[in-house]
Amino acid sequence: MLRDIMKAVDLSLENQLFRDKVVIFEALWKYVKLMTLKTNMCLLHTVNEPDAIEQEEFA
Protein backbone atom coordinates (compact mmCIF):
# COMPACT_ATOMS: atom_id res chain seq x y z
CA MET A 1 0.00 0.00 0.00
CA LEU A 2 2.81 2.40 0.84
CA ARG A 3 4.41 1.59 -2.50
CA ASP A 4 1.19 2.52 -4.32
CA ILE A 5 1.00 5.82 -2.47
CA MET A 6 4.63 6.60 -3.32
CA LYS A 7 4.01 5.79 -6.99
CA ALA A 8 0.96 8.05 -7.03
CA VAL A 9 2.92 10.88 -5.39
CA ASP A 10 5.82 10.39 -7.82
CA LEU A 11 3.49 10.49 -10.83
CA SER A 12 1.78 13.57 -9.47
CA LEU A 13 5.11 15.33 -8.98
CA GLU A 14 6.31 14.30 -12.43
CA ASN A 15 3.12 15.63 -13.99
CA GLN A 16 3.46 18.90 -12.07
CA LEU A 17 7.10 19.30 -13.12
CA PHE A 18 6.17 18.55 -16.72
CA ARG A 19 3.37 21.13 -16.62
CA ASP A 20 5.73 23.70 -15.12
CA LYS A 21 8.30 23.02 -17.83
CA VAL A 22 5.64 23.39 -20.53
CA VAL A 23 4.48 26.70 -19.06
CA ILE A 24 8.06 27.98 -18.89
CA PHE A 25 8.71 26.83 -22.46
CA GLU A 26 5.55 28.55 -23.71
CA ALA A 27 6.54 31.78 -21.95
CA LEU A 28 10.04 31.64 -23.44
CA TRP A 29 8.62 30.92 -26.90
CA LYS A 30 6.28 33.93 -26.65
CA TYR A 31 9.26 36.07 -25.57
CA VAL A 32 11.32 34.84 -28.53
CA LYS A 33 8.48 35.60 -30.95
CA LEU A 34 8.05 39.07 -29.43
CA MET A 35 11.77 39.83 -29.68
CA THR A 36 11.78 38.59 -33.29
CA LEU A 37 8.87 40.88 -34.09
CA LYS A 38 10.59 43.86 -32.44
CA THR A 39 13.82 43.11 -34.30
CA ASN A 40 11.98 42.89 -37.61
CA MET A 41 10.20 46.17 -36.91
CA CYS A 42 13.51 47.86 -36.10
CA LEU A 43 15.09 46.49 -39.28
CA LEU A 44 12.11 47.64 -41.34
CA HIS A 45 12.33 51.09 -39.78
CA THR A 46 16.09 51.22 -40.48
CA VAL A 47 15.58 50.17 -44.09
CA ASN A 48 12.83 52.75 -44.65
CA GLU A 49 14.62 55.56 -42.81
CA PRO A 50 17.18 56.37 -45.58
CA ASP A 51 14.32 56.78 -48.06
CA ALA A 52 12.76 59.44 -45.82
CA ILE A 53 16.09 61.26 -45.54
CA GLU A 54 16.56 61.21 -49.32
CA GLN A 55 13.03 62.52 -49.85
CA GLU A 56 13.73 65.41 -47.47
CA GLU A 57 16.91 66.27 -49.40
CA PHE A 58 15.06 66.46 -52.72
CA ALA A 59 12.06 68.33 -51.35
N, CA, C and O atoms as a GROMACS GRO file, in nm:
protein
  236
    1MET      N    1   0.082  -0.120   0.000
    1MET     CA    2   0.000   0.000   0.000
    1MET      C    3   0.086   0.126   0.000
    1MET      O    4   0.058   0.221  -0.072
    2LEU      N    5   0.191   0.125   0.080
    2LEU     CA    6   0.281   0.240   0.084
    2LEU      C    7   0.347   0.262  -0.052
    2LEU      O    8   0.368   0.375  -0.096
    3ARG      N    9   0.380   0.149  -0.118
    3ARG     CA   10   0.441   0.159  -0.250
    3ARG      C   11   0.345   0.226  -0.349
    3ARG      O   12   0.388   0.309  -0.429
    4ASP      N   13   0.219   0.192  -0.343
    4ASP     CA   14   0.119   0.252  -0.432
    4ASP      C   15   0.105   0.402  -0.407
    4ASP      O   16   0.093   0.480  -0.501
    5ILE      N   17   0.108   0.439  -0.281
    5ILE     CA   18   0.100   0.582  -0.247
    5ILE      C   19   0.222   0.656  -0.300
    5ILE      O   20   0.210   0.766  -0.354
    6MET      N   21   0.340   0.596  -0.284
    6MET     CA   22   0.463   0.660  -0.332
    6MET      C   23   0.460   0.674  -0.484
    6MET      O   24   0.502   0.776  -0.538
    7LYS      N   25   0.411   0.571  -0.553
    7LYS     CA   26   0.401   0.579  -0.699
    7LYS      C   27   0.305   0.691  -0.740
    7LYS      O   28   0.334   0.766  -0.833
    8ALA      N   29   0.193   0.701  -0.672
    8ALA     CA   30   0.096   0.805  -0.703
    8ALA      C   31   0.155   0.943  -0.679
    8ALA      O   32   0.135   1.035  -0.759
    9VAL      N   33   0.229   0.959  -0.569
    9VAL     CA   34   0.292   1.088  -0.540
    9VAL      C   35   0.398   1.119  -0.644
    9VAL      O   36   0.407   1.233  -0.691
   10ASP      N   37   0.478   1.018  -0.681
   10ASP     CA   38   0.582   1.039  -0.782
   10ASP      C   39   0.520   1.081  -0.915
   10ASP      O   40   0.569   1.174  -0.980
   11LEU      N   41   0.414   1.014  -0.957
   11LEU     CA   42   0.349   1.049  -1.083
   11LEU      C   43   0.291   1.190  -1.077
   11LEU      O   44   0.298   1.266  -1.173
   12SER      N   45   0.234   1.224  -0.963
   12SER     CA   46   0.178   1.357  -0.947
   12SER      C   47   0.287   1.463  -0.957
   12SER      O   48   0.269   1.566  -1.023
   13LEU      N   49   0.399   1.438  -0.892
   13LEU     CA   50   0.511   1.533  -0.898
   13LEU      C   51   0.567   1.543  -1.039
   13LEU      O   52   0.599   1.652  -1.086
   14GLU      N   53   0.580   1.428  -1.105
   14GLU     CA   54   0.632   1.430  -1.243
   14GLU      C   55   0.538   1.510  -1.333
   14GLU      O   56   0.583   1.589  -1.416
   15ASN      N   57   0.408   1.488  -1.318
   15ASN     CA   58   0.312   1.563  -1.399
   15ASN      C   59   0.320   1.712  -1.370
   15ASN      O   60   0.313   1.793  -1.463
   16GLN      N   61   0.336   1.749  -1.244
   16GLN     CA   62   0.346   1.890  -1.207
   16GLN      C   63   0.472   1.952  -1.266
   16GLN      O   64   0.469   2.062  -1.320
   17LEU      N   65   0.584   1.880  -1.256
   17LEU     CA   66   0.710   1.930  -1.312
   17LEU      C   67   0.698   1.945  -1.463
   17LEU      O   68   0.746   2.042  -1.520
   18PHE      N   69   0.635   1.848  -1.527
   18PHE     CA   70   0.617   1.855  -1.672
   18PHE      C   71   0.532   1.975  -1.709
   18PHE      O   72   0.565   2.048  -1.803
   19ARG      N   73   0.423   1.997  -1.635
   19ARG     CA   74   0.337   2.113  -1.662
   19ARG      C   75   0.414   2.243  -1.643
   19ARG      O   76   0.400   2.336  -1.722
   20ASP      N   77   0.494   2.250  -1.537
   20ASP     CA   78   0.573   2.370  -1.512
   20ASP      C   79   0.672   2.395  -1.625
   20ASP      O   80   0.691   2.508  -1.668
   21LYS      N   81   0.735   2.288  -1.673
   21LYS     CA   82   0.830   2.302  -1.784
   21LYS      C   83   0.759   2.350  -1.910
   21LYS      O   84   0.813   2.432  -1.984
   22VAL      N   85   0.640   2.298  -1.935
   22VAL     CA   86   0.564   2.339  -2.053
   22VAL      C   87   0.527   2.486  -2.043
   22VAL      O   88   0.537   2.560  -2.141
   23VAL      N   89   0.485   2.530  -1.925
   23VAL     CA   90   0.448   2.670  -1.906
   23VAL      C   91   0.569   2.760  -1.927
   23VAL      O   92   0.560   2.864  -1.992
   24ILE      N   93   0.684   2.719  -1.872
   24ILE     CA   94   0.806   2.798  -1.889
   24ILE      C   95   0.845   2.802  -2.036
   24ILE      O   96   0.881   2.908  -2.088
   25PHE      N   97   0.837   2.688  -2.105
   25PHE     CA   98   0.871   2.684  -2.246
   25PHE      C   99   0.780   2.773  -2.328
   25PHE      O  100   0.826   2.846  -2.416
   26GLU      N  101   0.650   2.770  -2.298
   26GLU     CA  102   0.555   2.855  -2.371
   26GLU      C  103   0.586   3.002  -2.347
   26GLU      O  104   0.577   3.083  -2.440
   27ALA      N  105   0.621   3.038  -2.225
   27ALA     CA  106   0.654   3.178  -2.195
   27ALA      C  107   0.780   3.219  -2.269
   27ALA      O  108   0.786   3.329  -2.325
   28LEU      N  109   0.881   3.132  -2.270
   28LEU     CA  110   1.004   3.164  -2.343
   28LEU      C  111   0.976   3.176  -2.493
   28LEU      O  112   1.032   3.264  -2.559
   29TRP      N  113   0.892   3.088  -2.547
   29TRP     CA  114   0.862   3.092  -2.690
   29TRP      C  115   0.790   3.222  -2.726
   29TRP      O  116   0.818   3.283  -2.829
   30LYS      N  117   0.696   3.266  -2.641
   30LYS     CA  118   0.628   3.393  -2.665
   30LYS      C  119   0.728   3.508  -2.661
   30LYS      O  120   0.719   3.600  -2.742
   31TYR      N  121   0.823   3.503  -2.568
   31TYR     CA  122   0.926   3.607  -2.557
   31TYR      C  123   1.012   3.609  -2.683
   31TYR      O  124   1.043   3.716  -2.736
   32VAL      N  125   1.050   3.491  -2.731
   32VAL     CA  126   1.132   3.484  -2.853
   32VAL      C  127   1.056   3.541  -2.971
   32VAL      O  128   1.112   3.616  -3.050
   33LYS      N  129   0.928   3.507  -2.984
   33LYS     CA  130   0.848   3.560  -3.095
   33LYS      C  131   0.834   3.712  -3.084
   33LYS      O  132   0.840   3.782  -3.186
   34LEU      N  133   0.816   3.763  -2.963
   34LEU     CA  134   0.805   3.907  -2.943
   34LEU      C  135   0.935   3.977  -2.979
   34LEU      O  136   0.932   4.080  -3.046
   35MET      N  137   1.048   3.923  -2.936
   35MET     CA  138   1.177   3.983  -2.968
   35MET      C  139   1.204   3.977  -3.118
   35MET      O  140   1.260   4.071  -3.175
   36THR      N  141   1.163   3.869  -3.183
   36THR     CA  142   1.178   3.859  -3.329
   36THR      C  143   1.095   3.966  -3.398
   36THR      O  144   1.141   4.030  -3.492
   37LEU      N  145   0.973   3.985  -3.352
   37LEU     CA  146   0.887   4.088  -3.409
   37LEU      C  147   0.948   4.226  -3.390
   37LEU      O  148   0.949   4.306  -3.483
   38LYS      N  149   0.998   4.255  -3.269
   38LYS     CA  150   1.059   4.386  -3.244
   38LYS      C  151   1.182   4.406  -3.331
   38LYS      O  152   1.204   4.515  -3.384
   39THR      N  153   1.263   4.301  -3.346
   39THR     CA  154   1.382   4.311  -3.430
   39THR      C  155   1.343   4.338  -3.574
   39THR      O  156   1.403   4.424  -3.640
   40ASN      N  157   1.243   4.267  -3.624
   40ASN     CA  158   1.198   4.288  -3.761
   40ASN      C  159   1.144   4.430  -3.780
   40ASN      O  160   1.168   4.492  -3.884
   41MET      N  161   1.072   4.481  -3.681
   41MET     CA  162   1.020   4.617  -3.691
   41MET      C  163   1.134   4.718  -3.693
   41MET      O  164   1.128   4.816  -3.767
   42CYS      N  165   1.236   4.696  -3.611
   42CYS     CA  166   1.351   4.786  -3.610
   42CYS      C  167   1.424   4.782  -3.743
   42CYS      O  168   1.464   4.885  -3.796
   43LEU      N  169   1.441   4.661  -3.799
   43LEU     CA  170   1.509   4.649  -3.928
   43LEU      C  171   1.428   4.717  -4.037
   43LEU      O  172   1.484   4.784  -4.124
   44LEU      N  173   1.297   4.700  -4.035
   44LEU     CA  174   1.212   4.764  -4.134
   44LEU      C  175   1.221   4.915  -4.122
   44LEU      O  176   1.229   4.985  -4.223
   45HIS      N  177   1.221   4.965  -4.000
   45HIS     CA  178   1.233   5.109  -3.978
   45HIS      C  179   1.368   5.159  -4.028
   45HIS      O  180   1.376   5.266  -4.088
   46THR      N  181   1.475   5.083  -4.004
   46THR     CA  182   1.609   5.122  -4.048
   46THR      C  183   1.617   5.122  -4.199
   46THR      O  184   1.681   5.210  -4.258
   47VAL      N  185   1.555   5.025  -4.263
   47VAL     CA  186   1.558   5.017  -4.409
   47VAL      C  187   1.479   5.132  -4.469
   47VAL      O  188   1.521   5.188  -4.570
   48ASN      N  189   1.367   5.169  -4.410
   48ASN     CA  190   1.283   5.275  -4.465
   48ASN      C  191   1.334   5.414  -4.429
   48ASN      O  192   1.299   5.511  -4.496
   49GLU      N  193   1.414   5.426  -4.326
   49GLU     CA  194   1.462   5.556  -4.281
   49GLU      C  195   1.546   5.629  -4.387
   49GLU      O  196   1.523   5.749  -4.407
   50PRO      N  197   1.641   5.564  -4.456
   50PRO     CA  198   1.718   5.637  -4.558
   50PRO      C  199   1.630   5.695  -4.668
   50PRO      O  200   1.659   5.802  -4.721
   51ASP      N  201   1.522   5.626  -4.703
   51ASP     CA  202   1.432   5.678  -4.806
   51ASP      C  203   1.371   5.811  -4.761
   51ASP      O  204   1.359   5.905  -4.840
   52ALA      N  205   1.334   5.820  -4.635
   52ALA     CA  206   1.276   5.944  -4.582
   52ALA      C  207   1.380   6.056  -4.585
   52ALA      O  208   1.346   6.170  -4.616
   53ILE      N  209   1.503   6.024  -4.552
   53ILE     CA  210   1.609   6.126  -4.554
   53ILE      C  211   1.632   6.175  -4.696
   53ILE      O  212   1.646   6.295  -4.719
   54GLU      N  213   1.636   6.082  -4.792
   54GLU     CA  214   1.656   6.121  -4.932
   54GLU      C  215   1.539   6.207  -4.981
   54GLU      O  216   1.561   6.303  -5.055
   55GLN      N  217   1.418   6.174  -4.943
   55GLN     CA  218   1.303   6.252  -4.985
   55GLN      C  219   1.310   6.393  -4.928
   55GLN      O  220   1.271   6.488  -4.996
   56GLU      N  221   1.359   6.408  -4.806
   56GLU     CA  222   1.373   6.541  -4.747
   56GLU      C  223   1.479   6.622  -4.822
   56GLU      O  224   1.464   6.744  -4.838
   57GLU      N  225   1.585   6.556  -4.868
   57GLU     CA  226   1.691   6.627  -4.940
   57GLU      C  227   1.639   6.681  -5.073
   57GLU      O  228   1.676   6.791  -5.113
   58PHE      N  229   1.555   6.605  -5.141
   58PHE     CA  230   1.506   6.646  -5.272
   58PHE      C  231   1.384   6.736  -5.265
   58PHE      O  232   1.343   6.792  -5.366
   59ALA      N  233   1.326   6.751  -5.147
   59ALA     CA  234   1.206   6.833  -5.135
   59ALA      C  235   1.238   6.980  -5.134
   59ALA      O  236   1.147   7.063  -5.124
   0.00000   0.00000   0.00000
